[in-house]
Amino acid sequence: MAHEEDPLEHERASWKPSTGLAVAVPDPVQNSDLPPHRERLTDSDPATMQRAVRTVYTLFYLSVAASIWAVAAYMIFPIEDGQITSIRHNNLFIGLGIALALLALGIGAIHWSKAIMSDKEFVEPRHATRGRDATRDAAAEAFAAANEESGFGRRAVVRNSLFAALVASIIPGITLFRGLAPFGTPSDASAGDPVHLLNHTMWKKGMRLAHDPSGVAIKASDVTLGSAFQVIPEPLAKMTHAEGYLEQKAKAIVLLMRLPIDDLHPEPGHEDWGFDGIIAYSKVCTHVGCPVALYEQQTHHLLCPCHQSQFDVSHGARVLFGPAARPLPQLPIEVDSEGYIVAKSDFHEPVGPSFWERH
């Protein structure tokens, strides 16, 4: 190659030895050049090459079939009944389908590169990020040569089966989004509607507030100034997991606190939702549903540890800081004839993340 056509000319001109760092050694490493080329069976035997091509596109079509199976398994093994065996079967068979689809796709791609694509050794010199136009043209030619040598443009069956496998591998993931949509039953049309589910908890008029998890009912005399209790409905402690213990607890969990009456500034219409400075608010953050678990008794602030939303319980649990979009829902409470704290009703607004009640 003539000097004026050398694509690395401008780089070689800028190479300068580093003063004081060069070390002369008596036995420098010699350039051993490339090892002798070993020809593959697929290079010398057309029948072997044909078998390799069939293996590759068979693996790609196997990936397509596995992706279709993952979608079918989602429908064959539904989880709407909530049974643990249904969830296990759903996870198992969908997971097997997706795993086989990705495994066959990966093995097929590797076998294609090792057995079918052009096999040769070469040395690629290092160069600057931006070469000359001649270098860039050479890169375009290299891509064209790679296309020719790999057979990507010529082997339509392999190429199309690869495209089909790639497209099909995405379908199971898209199908799983169906699980986020509401699902109903003939007997309960709003069974999976999050707005409906979060609009109602198991709190009802006269239901006692109890310690979590013991279920021991709480008297007003037990709640001292500055204290905070994690509270559940009294009947919840006797509920089993099969009966929906976790689901009900996730919605009905409450923080019970007692503040000096002079520090309370209730929202209009909520003046009688507490008792002698005792107030109760949902523990479920209105941002994304994390537990609002940290109470600072001097400032009367509640902190969500997930995303740092802060609520002022002395002013209706309004948002002071963070991404939460609305105050924590308040549970109206009173004291019964035996001195136990009871709910006056359910929450008057949906608990949990704010986006659910936008309907």
C-alpha positions in Angstrom: 0.0 0.0 0.0 1.4 3.4 -0.9 2.2 5.8 1.9 -0.5 8.3 0.8 -3.1 5.5 0.9 -2.2 4.3 4.4 -5.4 4.8 6.6 -3.2 4.8 9.7 -0.7 7.4 8.4 -2.0 10.2 10.6 -1.8 8.0 13.6 1.7 6.7 12.9 2.8 10.3 12.5 1.6 11.1 16.1 3.3 8.1 17.7 6.2 9.2 19.9 8.2 7.1 22.3 7.8 7.8 26.0 11.0 9.2 27.4 12.4 7.4 30.3 10.0 4.5 30.1 11.5 2.3 27.4 13.4 -0.7 28.7 15.7 -2.7 26.5 15.7 -6.4 27.1 18.1 -9.0 25.7 15.4 -11.5 24.8 12.4 -9.6 23.5 9.2 -11.5 22.8 9.1 -12.5 19.2 6.0 -12.2 17.0 4.8 -15.8 16.6 2.4 -15.0 13.8 -0.9 -16.8 13.5 -1.2 -20.5 14.2 -1.8 -22.8 11.2 -5.4 -22.9 10.1 -7.4 -26.0 10.9 -10.2 -26.7 8.5 -13.6 -27.7 9.9 -15.6 -30.6 8.7 -18.3 -28.2 7.4 -15.7 -26.5 5.2 -14.6 -29.8 3.5 -17.9 -31.8 3.5 -21.0 -30.3 2.0 -23.2 -32.9 3.7 -21.9 -31.9 7.1 -22.5 -28.3 6.2 -26.1 -29.1 5.2 -26.6 -30.9 8.5 -25.3 -27.9 10.4 -27.7 -25.6 8.6 -30.6 -27.9 9.4 -29.6 -28.0 13.0 -29.5 -24.3 13.3 -32.9 -23.5 11.8 -34.4 -26.5 13.7 -33.1 -24.9 17.0 -34.6 -21.6 15.9 -38.0 -23.1 15.1 -37.8 -25.0 18.4 -37.4 -21.6 20.1 -40.5 -20.4 18.3 -42.5 -23.5 19.5 -41.3 -23.0 23.1 -42.3 -19.4 23.0 -45.8 -20.4 21.8 -45.9 -23.0 24.5 -45.2 -20.4 27.2 -48.2 -18.3 25.9 -50.4 -21.4 25.9 -49.3 -22.4 29.4 -50.4 -19.0 30.6 -53.9 -19.8 29.5 -53.9 -23.5 30.3 -52.7 -23.0 33.9 -54.6 -19.9 35.1 -53.9 -18.4 38.5 -57.2 -16.6 39.0 -58.4 -19.0 41.6 -55.6 -18.0 43.9 -54.6 -21.6 44.8 -51.0 -22.2 45.5 -50.9 -25.3 43.2 -52.3 -23.2 40.3 -49.6 -20.6 40.9 -46.9 -23.2 41.0 -48.0 -24.9 37.8 -48.3 -21.5 36.0 -44.8 -20.5 37.1 -43.3 -23.9 36.2 -44.7 -24.3 32.7 -44.3 -20.7 31.6 -40.8 -20.7 33.0 -39.9 -23.9 31.2 -41.3 -22.5 27.9 -39.3 -19.2 28.2 -36.2 -21.0 29.3 -36.3 -23.5 26.4 -37.0 -20.7 23.9 -34.0 -18.6 25.0 -31.8 -21.7 25.3 -32.6 -23.0 21.8 -32.1 -19.5 20.4 -28.7 -19.1 22.1 -27.4 -22.6 21.1 -28.6 -22.1 17.5 -26.8 -18.7 17.3 -23.6 -20.2 18.7 -23.7 -23.3 16.4 -24.3 -21.0 13.4 -21.2 -18.9 14.2 -19.0 -22.0 14.9 -20.1 -24.4 12.1 -21.5 -22.3 9.3 -20.0 -18.8 9.2 -16.6 -18.2 7.6 -13.7 -19.5 9.7 -10.4 -17.7 9.3 -7.8 -16.0 11.4 -6.8 -12.4 11.1 -5.1 -9.6 12.9 -6.8 -6.3 13.5 -4.5 -3.4 14.3 -5.6 -0.9 16.9 -6.7 2.5 15.6 -8.2 5.7 16.7 -11.9 6.1 17.2 -12.4 8.2 14.1 -10.4 7.0 11.1 -10.0 8.5 7.7 -12.7 8.1 5.1 -10.7 5.3 3.6 -10.9 3.5 6.9 -14.6 4.0 7.2 -15.1 2.8 3.6 -13.0 -0.3 4.5 -15.3 -0.9 7.5 -18.4 -0.8 5.3 -16.6 -3.3 3.0 -15.9 -5.5 6.0 -19.6 -5.5 6.9 -20.4 -6.5 3.4 -17.8 -9.2 3.5 -19.1 -10.5 6.8 -22.6 -10.7 5.4 -21.3 -12.7 2.5 -19.1 -15.0 4.6 -21.7 -15.7 7.2 -24.4 -16.4 4.7 -26.8 -14.1 6.4 -28.0 -12.6 3.1 -27.9 -15.9 1.2 -29.2 -18.5 3.7 -32.8 -17.4 3.8 -34.1 -20.3 5.9 -31.5 -19.7 8.7 -32.1 -15.9 8.6 -35.9 -16.1 8.6 -35.9 -18.8 11.4 -33.7 -16.5 13.5 -36.1 -13.6 13.0 -39.0 -15.8 13.9 -37.3 -17.0 17.0 -36.4 -13.5 18.1 -39.9 -12.2 17.6 -41.5 -15.2 19.2 -39.3 -14.9 22.3 -40.8 -11.5 23.1 -44.4 -12.8 22.9 -44.5 -14.7 26.3 -43.3 -11.5 28.1 -46.0 -9.4 26.5 -48.6 -12.1 27.3 -47.7 -12.0 31.0 -48.9 -8.3 31.1 -52.4 -9.8 30.9 -52.0 -10.7 34.5 -51.9 -7.1 35.4 -55.4 -6.5 34.0 -58.5 -6.8 36.2 -60.2 -10.2 36.0 -63.7 -10.9 37.1 -66.0 -13.9 37.6 -69.7 -14.4 36.9 -70.4 -14.2 40.6 -68.0 -11.2 41.2 -67.5 -9.0 38.2 -65.0 -6.7 40.0 -62.9 -9.5 41.6 -59.7 -8.2 40.1 -60.4 -4.5 39.9 -57.8 -2.8 42.0 -59.9 0.3 42.5 -62.8 -1.8 43.9 -60.5 -3.9 46.0 -58.7 -1.0 47.6 -61.9 1.0 48.1 -62.9 -1.6 50.8 -61.0 -3.2 53.6 -62.3 -5.5 56.4 -62.7 -2.6 58.8 -66.3 -2.0 59.7 -68.3 -0.2 62.4 -67.6 -1.6 65.9 -64.6 -3.7 65.0 -61.9 -3.5 67.6 -58.4 -2.4 66.9 -55.8 -5.0 67.9 -52.1 -5.4 68.2 -50.3 -7.0 65.3 -49.8 -9.9 65.2 -51.2 -11.1 68.5 -54.7 -9.8 67.9 -55.0 -8.5 71.5 -57.6 -5.7 71.5 -56.3 -2.2 72.5 -57.9 0.0 75.1 -57.7 3.7 75.0 -55.9 3.7 78.3 -53.1 1.5 76.7 -52.2 4.3 74.3 -49.8 6.8 76.0 -48.7 10.1 74.6 -46.0 9.7 72.0 -46.7 6.0 71.4 -47.3 4.3 68.1 -48.8 0.9 67.5 -49.1 -1.3 64.4 -52.7 -2.3 64.4 -54.9 -4.9 62.6 -58.6 -5.6 62.8 -59.2 -8.0 65.7 -60.7 -10.8 63.6 -57.7 -10.8 61.2 -55.5 -12.5 63.8 -57.7 -15.7 63.5 -57.7 -15.7 59.7 -55.6 -18.3 57.9 -53.4 -17.7 54.9 -55.8 -19.8 52.7 -58.6 -17.4 53.8 -56.6 -14.4 52.5 -54.7 -13.3 55.6 -51.9 -11.5 53.8 -54.2 -9.8 51.3 -56.5 -8.4 54.0 -53.6 -7.4 56.2 -51.9 -5.5 53.3 -55.0 -3.3 53.0 -56.2 -3.0 56.6 -52.9 -2.4 58.4 -53.0 0.8 60.5 -50.7 2.9 62.7 -52.3 4.1 65.9 -50.8 7.2 67.7 -51.6 9.5 70.5 -50.8 13.2 70.3 -51.4 16.1 72.7 -54.9 17.4 71.8 -53.5 20.9 71.3 -51.2 19.6 68.6 -54.0 18.1 66.5 -55.4 20.1 63.6 -57.9 17.7 61.9 -59.3 18.2 58.4 -62.7 19.8 58.2 -65.3 17.1 58.9 -62.8 14.8 60.6 -62.9 16.5 64.0 -64.6 13.4 65.6 -62.5 10.8 63.8 -60.2 10.4 66.8 -60.5 10.1 70.6 -58.7 12.2 73.2 -55.7 12.7 70.9 -55.7 9.1 69.6 -55.7 8.9 65.8 -55.3 6.1 63.3 -53.9 6.3 59.7 -53.3 3.7 57.0 -49.8 2.3 57.1 -49.8 1.9 53.3 -47.9 4.7 51.6 -49.9 6.6 48.9 -46.9 6.6 46.6 -46.3 2.9 45.6 -47.7 1.1 48.7 -44.6 0.7 50.9 -45.1 0.5 54.7 -44.9 3.9 56.4 -43.2 2.6 59.5 -41.1 5.4 61.0 -42.7 7.7 63.5 -41.0 10.8 65.0 -43.0 11.7 68.1 -41.5 15.2 68.6 -42.5 16.4 65.1 -45.4 14.0 64.6 -44.0 13.0 61.2 -44.3 9.7 59.6 -41.6 8.6 57.1 -41.8 6.0 54.4 -38.3 4.4 54.2 -38.7 3.4 50.5 -38.8 6.7 48.8 -38.6 9.2 51.7 -42.2 10.5 51.6 -43.0 12.3 54.9 -46.5 12.9 56.3 -47.6 15.2 59.1 -50.2 13.3 61.3 -50.9 16.4 63.3 -52.4 18.0 60.1 -54.4 15.1 58.6 -51.2 13.2 57.5 -50.7 15.7 54.7 -47.6 15.2 52.5 -44.6 17.3 53.6 -41.9 15.8 51.3 -41.4 13.1 48.7 -43.2 11.6 45.8 -46.5 10.7 47.6 -49.4 12.5 45.9 -52.0 12.6 48.7 -52.3 12.2 52.5 -52.6 8.8 54.2 -56.2 7.7 54.6 -57.5 8.1 58.1 -59.5 5.4 59.9 -62.4 6.9 61.9 -62.2 5.5 65.5 -64.1 5.8 68.8 -64.2 4.0 72.2 -66.9 1.4 73.1 -68.5 0.9 76.4 -65.7 -1.3 77.6 -63.0 1.2 76.8 -61.7 -0.6 73.7 -60.8 1.4 70.6 -63.1 0.5 67.7 -63.6 1.6 64.1 -66.5 3.9 63.3 -66.4 2.7 59.7 -64.1 1.6 56.9 -61.7 4.1 55.3 -63.6 6.7 53.3 -61.1 6.6 50.4 -58.9 4.0 48.7 -55.8 2.9 50.6 -52.4 2.5 48.8 -51.0 4.1 45.7 -52.7 7.2 44.4 -53.1 6.0 40.8 -55.6 3.3 41.8 -58.4 5.7 42.7 -58.2 7.6 39.4 -61.3 6.0 37.8 
